[in-house]
Amino acid sequence: MASAASKSHPDISLYDHARSVAAIASCLHEADSAENPFLFIQGDISGIQSFLYKLASPAEEGGTKNMAKRLRGRSLFLVLLAEPVGRYYLCKLNLPPTNLLYCGGGHFSILAPHTNEVKTKLAKAEEKVNRWLVGQHQGELALVSAATPANKELLANFPCLMQQSGYNLGRAKRQKFYSVLEASLFELPDYEKSMSVCPVCQSDFVKGSGGTCPACKHHVEIGHRVVQARYLVRFEGAGVDGEFSQLGFAWKLAADWEEVI
């Protein structure tokens, strides 16, 4: 029975109710397990605070130029990061948008059917995202996710489900980057010939690409553009160009509509 119809004064919006019912129905239709037909997936972007504030102090020479723009750009990058990751999970798990229950603040929650195929694809999706994060940010940011099996009774008792899921997510946080752990991650570059250290974030980068690393330079550009932008547009699909395009999504800032079309 529809939960919102069981009361004379429903305490949730019809939109949220319809989304939840659609997510539950899709899981019941696809699930292999009759005992626990649901997988409650929680994802967490770890390292946000240290990544945001890992900037040069005023006493460090050469690293404080464009500090406000860089901080603004990093903040926007982190605000937008969770959604393309969550939607990438939906794409890989073949789930509709209704199954993304929550997304924001570096976290996302997904309701998925309990099948062996979903669990296999879940592990591959986490590995893909973490390889991208390692390549882009040298391990400063990490994706941690955990899937908790649930039956109808546990799903109805959402605080208890969140408690169990939080315990599983906490265990996963102690094994960050486990899916991409390999010997090449520990190989040191030839600093003398090809590498330099960014004066802003202290990350290694290839010499000749400028005074700061490409990531810090890019965040300054975002921080500059966001002040003048009137539109924030999301693109999806293969071959898109923009922020997070490696995951099949892209965000673009535009000052006027002509830049979008």
Secondary structure, 3 states (H helix, E strand, C coil): CCHHHHCCCCCCCHHHHHHHHHHHHHHHHHCCCCCCCEEEEEEEEECHHHHHHCCCCCCCCCCCCCHHHHHHHHHHHHHHHHHHHHHHHHHHHCCCHHHEEEEECCEEEEEEECCHHHHHHHHHHHHHHHHHHHHHHCCCCEEEEEEEEECHHHHHCHHHHHHHHHHHHHHHHCCCCHHHCCHHHHCCCCCCCCEEECCCCCCEEECCCCCCCHHHHHHHHHHHHHHHCCEEEEEECCCCCCECHHHCEEEEEECCHHHCC
